[in-house]
Amino acid sequence: MRLSRRFVNPGAPNAVARERLRLAAAGERLTDLTDSNPTHFGLGSSLAFDAVSRAAIKARLYEPEPKGPRAAREALAAHFGGAPDDYWLTSSTSEAYSWVFSVLTDPGDSIAVPVPGYPLLEPLADLAGLRTLDCRWHYLPIDGWTPDYADFDRAASQDARAYVLVNPGNPTGAYVNEATASAALEACQKTRAALIADEVFKPFNLEGRPTSLAGEDRTVTFAFDGLSKSLCAPQLKLGWIRLSGPADALEPVRAALDQVADTFLSVNWPVALALPELLELADGIVEMTRQRLVQNLTTAKRLLGQDPWRLRRCEGGWTVIVDPPKPSGSDQPEEENTAIQLMRAAQLAIHPGWFYDIAEPGALALSLLPEPPTFEDNCRRLRAAITVLGAE
Ligand SMILES: Cc1ncc(COP(=O)(O)O)c(C=O)c1O
């Protein structure tokens, strides 16, 4: 049988993944320094699950509303702005991408994506039969993560149907500033493309002030958010799309989104009915999580931020990028090799930067979610292991 070309053959697992499987099969217990599953670190609140249990009783009677229950959308509008009719509930942010891709594109079309920005963008585009046009971000010593504006123009010349901005990026932690937003908007206007703003990490600002593209009215804009981050509850499976833009352009977009929503009716009703209560909880959960992230970032700066180590600026989100010193005796630091050596010698699993398309070799992505004593211990173990590997 022939499968769709959407399913890109992933090929054999890379050397890091193979080594990890081998060590796991040998009974080795690795500490995963990149783990960004909040449920592994005591984040979130059992009150959220109590609210869903109560709502489940009300959900016995089901009157489908494709966009999600009105009360849920009213709560979103009250919390984040806009009108209830500007919101569509989805079962996740990933599903929101798929809905918006089907509204905006035909198979074979292109979308512009930030690189690095969010590793799932390419597989999501593949599943929609789309090509991705890379808009590269570079890390500059003083300015931090900065987009290459020429890539926006290049994407416009290739008729990009949408520009994705991940605000802040994962794992870059960089917010989209006004200059970048304007460049993307200008590019959108050249080909009547839309803006997709993924803002699931927006409230977790650590250094910078958060920015937002939700409600942007200069071009058609789809802003994504959801409970997986704001409640630290990816298993509740609820996201939403907020639509905004010039009033005269929105009517056909609303109709198309309604049609997709009506076709799938994918939203889980107990969670959707609980949304007003869940949003009340979200602010407290975000703040508790944010405080932990800030504390861990301070620890990382202290332990991994001094020359010859470098900790990249992290304005927001759950991950920080660290550049360890080059292994001595090697002109060409082999990031794959470092990740493998860290697993073998120190039982530390960590994603190398190239997993995220970070250009510089050797960068490592460190999750800021663990409990602070564990995080501090992880930083010390990482530092000691790199020293043993002959890097300092
Ligand atoms: C930037 C970004 N967007 C979206 C998601 C997925 O969110 P959801 O669980 O709602 O699909 C993630 C998950 O890590 C993410 O990092």
The ligand as an ORCA input file, in Angstrom:
! r2SCAN-3c Opt
* xyz 0 1
  C       5.537     26.809     21.273
  C       4.561     25.704     21.517
  N       3.347     25.758     20.961
  C       2.434     24.789     21.157
  C       2.718     23.689     21.934
  C       1.704     22.591     22.060
  O       0.691     22.916     22.891
  P      -0.537     21.922     23.019
  O      -0.218     20.975     24.117
  O      -1.675     22.832     23.342
  O      -0.717     21.247     21.695
  C       3.972     23.576     22.520
  C       4.304     22.404     23.343
  O       5.335     22.282     23.929
  C       4.916     24.596     22.311
  O       6.138     24.520     22.825
*
